[in-house]
Amino acid sequence: MKKAVVNQKECVACGVCVKTCPRKAITIFHGIYADVNEDLCIGCRKCEKACPASVIQVVEKEVAS
């Protein structure tokens, strides 16, 4: 399984990822940065491709043992 991860220090909170996400898994946190709800994210990479600041990466989810 994959998930989107935002580099919150570099995010400019433009909201492009929020509009792009088909699962509504991304919100803008206090107008500062994008935040991903891991329970909703399916790792489709649409946000990663749409991000104009290139601060979103899709990575493997860590599996709890």
C-alpha positions as CSV (number, residue, x, y, z in Angstrom):
1,M,0.0,0.0,0.0
2,K,1.1,3.5,-0.7
3,K,0.4,6.9,0.9
4,A,1.1,10.5,0.1
5,V,3.5,12.4,2.3
6,V,3.8,16.2,2.3
7,N,7.0,18.1,3.1
8,Q,5.2,20.5,5.4
9,K,8.2,22.9,5.7
10,E,8.1,23.5,2.0
11,C,4.4,23.4,1.3
12,V,2.8,26.7,0.4
13,A,-0.8,25.6,1.1
14,C,-2.0,26.5,-2.4
15,G,-4.7,23.8,-2.3
16,V,-4.1,22.3,-5.7
17,C,-3.7,18.8,-4.1
18,V,-7.0,19.2,-2.2
19,K,-8.8,19.8,-5.5
20,T,-7.0,17.0,-7.2
21,C,-7.5,14.2,-4.6
22,P,-10.3,11.9,-5.7
23,R,-10.7,10.6,-2.1
24,K,-10.8,13.9,-0.3
25,A,-7.8,12.7,1.8
26,I,-6.0,16.1,1.8
27,T,-6.9,19.2,3.7
28,I,-5.1,22.5,4.3
29,F,-4.1,22.7,8.0
30,H,-4.7,26.2,9.4
31,G,-3.8,27.8,6.0
32,I,-0.1,26.7,6.5
33,Y,0.4,23.3,4.8
34,A,-1.4,20.3,3.3
35,D,-2.2,17.4,5.6
36,V,-2.9,13.9,4.3
37,N,-5.4,11.6,6.0
38,E,-3.7,8.2,5.7
39,D,-6.9,6.3,6.2
40,L,-8.4,7.9,3.1
41,C,-5.3,8.1,0.9
42,I,-4.9,5.3,-1.7
43,G,-1.6,6.4,-3.1
44,C,-2.9,7.2,-6.6
45,R,-0.2,9.9,-7.2
46,K,-2.6,12.5,-8.5
47,C,-1.6,15.0,-5.8
48,E,2.1,14.3,-6.3
49,K,1.8,15.0,-10.1
50,A,-0.4,18.1,-9.5
51,C,1.7,19.8,-6.8
52,P,3.3,23.0,-8.3
53,A,5.9,23.1,-5.5
54,S,6.8,19.4,-5.9
55,V,6.5,18.8,-2.1
56,I,4.4,15.7,-2.2
57,Q,5.8,12.2,-2.5
58,V,4.0,8.9,-2.6
59,V,5.7,6.3,-0.5
60,E,5.1,2.8,0.8
61,K,3.0,2.7,4.0
62,E,4.8,1.2,7.0
63,V,3.1,-2.0,8.1
64,A,2.6,-2.4,11.8
65,S,3.8,-5.8,13.1
